[in-house]
Each structure stands twice: as C-alpha cells, then as structure tokens.
Amino acid sequence: MKKFKKEISFFVAIFLAIIVWNLEIATLPAAGQKTLALSLMTVLFWATKVAHPGYVSALFLSLLLIFEIAPPTEVFSLWTSSLIYIIIGAYLIAAAVKSSGLGERIAYNFILNFVNSYKSIIYSIFILTLFLSLLIPHPWPRSFLIMSVMAVVIESAGLSDDDAAKVGLAVFAFSVPISMIFLTGDSTINILAVEMSGQTLSWLGWLYHMGVPAALASILTLILFLNLFKAEKEVSINKAKIEEKLSDLGSLSNKEKRMIFWITTAIILWTTDSLHGIDLGWVTLLIAVLMGMPVVGNVLEAKDWQNVPIGILFFLTAAVSIGRIGSSTGMNAWIASVILPAEIPANMLLFALMVALISITLHMFLGSVIAVMGIAIPSFIIFAEGYGINPLVPALMAYSSIALHYVFPFHHLNILVGLGKHNGLYDDKKVIKLGIPLTIIIIIVVVFEAIWWQITGLL
C-alpha cells in the first residue's frame, strides 16, 4: 500500500473533486463550486505530496484558465504585486550573505565568545537566529547557515548522536517563531498574510503589532525546548576547531565589506518604508539587483539565480489564487458559513480562541502552511467583516495559529527541510515530542494577541 501511496492519493483527490464539481449546492454559485472542487483537489495533492508543489500548483492554475473560472490577470495576480519580487530578492540576498562568508564569520565569532555548555549552545542558536533574521530574509538559508556552524560545534564538543539531534532540532525549531518577529524574517508567509488581509502594514507597523506576540512565542518555545531536551552529559567545547574555521575565512574580504554595506542599506530602507513610501518588494529587489552589478556590487553572480525556486513561486501563486478567486466566486463566503458559527463571539478572547482552534485543526489535517492560510484567512475575514473588525486581526490571528503549528515534520517546511541525518540530524520522534505541547503555546500567543492589539490600537 505504501508503495502506491502517491498514486492512490492522486486518484482519491481527483474522485473527490469530481464529486464536489457535480454536487447540487444551492447556496454556492457555479463558479464557486468549481473553484471549491479544484481547490480541494490541489490542497489534497499538496498534503499527500503526490508531486512537487510547483507541478501541483501549475496544474491548478492551468485548470482555472481552461475552465474559464477566472481571467489570467486574476489567476496570476501575484506576479503584478510586489510580494513575488520581495521573495525573489530575499532568496538572492540570502545567497549573497551565505556565499560572502559574512554570516559564517559572525556565527563563529559569537560561538567563540559566548558558548561554553549545552545550554549556551541552545541560547546561541536562539540569539543567532534572531540576529541573522535581520540579515537573511528567509528562514531556510538562515537555518542551514547556522547548522553548518553548529556541525563544527557538535564535532568540537564530541556530542552524542542524541544530543547532536537536539542541537539540530533547536536550529530549525527556533526559526519558526523567531521568523515572525520581523516582517522580513520570513519574506514569504509574513508578507503573504498581510497581502491576504487586503490591508497594508509597514515594516515598523508589523514589528509594533506582531513583534511582542512573536517574541513571546519565541521565548516560550525556548523554555519548552530546554525543559524537554536536556543534555545526556556535561558538554565541554574544544574551541580550537572553531578558531581554525574562523582562521580559514581569513581577514574581512572586500566582498564581505560590500555585503555589510548593502545589508545595512537594506535594513535601513526596510525599517523606514513608512517614511520613504517605497514598497518593501521594490526595495528588496533593487538591493539584490545592485549586488549583482559591477563596480557597486560584485557580490552576486549569475549562478546565484539558481537559488530562486520557481516551483515555490508557482506554489505561492496558487495559494494566493485560492484565496482571491475563492473570494470573487463566493467559495470563501460559503466555506465561512459552513465551518464558522453564525455569530462572532462577543468576547475577543473567545474569538481568538476560536480562530486558533479552527486554524490548528485545518492545518493538522491539510498540512501545508500556505495552503491553509489561503483557505482560513479569507474565511475569517468574511466572518468578521460585518462587525467592524480590522481585517488584519483575523488574518494575523489565523496566520499566527498556522505558522506556529506543527506536530509532524510535514506540517511546516521550516521543520521538514531539516529532517534527517544529512540536514538537522533529528527524526520525527523529536519533532512530535516538541510539537504536541507547542500547541498550548500557540493558543496562549493567539489569545495574548487579542489583548496586545487592544493596546496597540489594532483592535
């Protein structure tokens, strides 16, 4: 049965889509019903991994056009927004930080000065993840960079396989909540959440409203991790190996100096977007492009374009299309009427709890963060719009619930990319051990958002 899992999932999803396509649903417009059928098939394809997300997404987008459910301008609307270009720019900047050696140099210097025990290793991962989230606007290259440094720490400390796996899990697990602190901490899902709300939010605006809840989530995750995963024995780090690696980098190169200039420029422009009024997408893309120019750049090379994943861009296009076309065809309103109560809870804490529980449940079964955001966020916005609630509130509550949640590795790509002996060294059991109690932290954080946003004025 396992051998044909993809094939079985493929036909089951198509069969269910055909059933939904031909059902008589009086309250759902025909275009909405077709969108629902194709969206269901696509989400099931994503959840069961029948093929690369890029192929599945391209199939969905093609079918929307073939069946004339929406025009090309609506199907590919993401490509006319700045979101797609901030993601392209983020991947290029991340490649530049890694190839220049700057990120590695920062990490080695930090380890030499502050790491002496198992707990200090875990704390260093937390702090490096936070600091590098300002320099590298995507969690995956950031995590792999930190993991490459931790591999040297693991070797120099002579850690057991089990303790090494704990260190690896910390690298990828901390990337989940810490990436939410800054808008550019995860230039994919953070900006996607704002985009789906239909509102605008500056870099500092995000930090003002989301920074404290995300920091709370990060600290609670750190505390939970330290209590769940303790060292098997006392750790003593031989720093000679780390000093050797740092020595191999040599003195600060011209490429690193240029990298420092461009990253500093990017951070200044990101944090002052509310003053200069230039969209983050255009700022990020411009910085990346200038890094590849002669004279002023010479940081990025032609081969660095290979770091931009076209499949993921199609994945994002499809996820956004599910939400937008679902809204225009009436699918989102119908889903909201089916899965949500008739009235919004009078107490905002209860509203936050409801959003968290429903979002977590959907994500538990469907798996994909972006796909569930595409379904949940538009539904909650429609549900709350009649009550005068800022659309950012249900959008960011649903986003927080989904983006923080995982029990199994497939629930979150930040965790999945680190799975295995050749990546983060950890296995499914350690992820589950952390993921189950983490669900309580998610609920605490989302309920806290309802309190915090009354202070910030979002609510």
Secondary structure as GFF3:
##gff-version 3
##sequence-region A 1 459
A	DSSP	three_ten_helix	2	4	.	.	.	ID=ss1
A	DSSP	alpha_helix	5	22	.	.	.	ID=ss2
A	DSSP	alpha_helix	30	48	.	.	.	ID=ss3
A	DSSP	alpha_helix	53	66	.	.	.	ID=ss4
A	DSSP	alpha_helix	72	75	.	.	.	ID=ss5
A	DSSP	three_ten_helix	77	80	.	.	.	ID=ss6
A	DSSP	alpha_helix	83	100	.	.	.	ID=ss7
A	DSSP	alpha_helix	102	114	.	.	.	ID=ss8
A	DSSP	alpha_helix	118	135	.	.	.	ID=ss9
A	DSSP	alpha_helix	139	157	.	.	.	ID=ss10
A	DSSP	alpha_helix	161	178	.	.	.	ID=ss11
A	DSSP	alpha_helix	189	197	.	.	.	ID=ss12
A	DSSP	alpha_helix	203	228	.	.	.	ID=ss13
A	DSSP	alpha_helix	240	249	.	.	.	ID=ss14
A	DSSP	alpha_helix	254	271	.	.	.	ID=ss15
A	DSSP	alpha_helix	273	276	.	.	.	ID=ss16
A	DSSP	alpha_helix	280	291	.	.	.	ID=ss17
A	DSSP	three_ten_helix	302	307	.	.	.	ID=ss18
A	DSSP	alpha_helix	310	328	.	.	.	ID=ss19
A	DSSP	alpha_helix	331	339	.	.	.	ID=ss20
A	DSSP	alpha_helix	348	366	.	.	.	ID=ss21
A	DSSP	alpha_helix	369	385	.	.	.	ID=ss22
A	DSSP	alpha_helix	392	403	.	.	.	ID=ss23
A	DSSP	three_ten_helix	409	411	.	.	.	ID=ss24
A	DSSP	alpha_helix	413	416	.	.	.	ID=ss25
A	DSSP	alpha_helix	428	456	.	.	.	ID=ss26
###
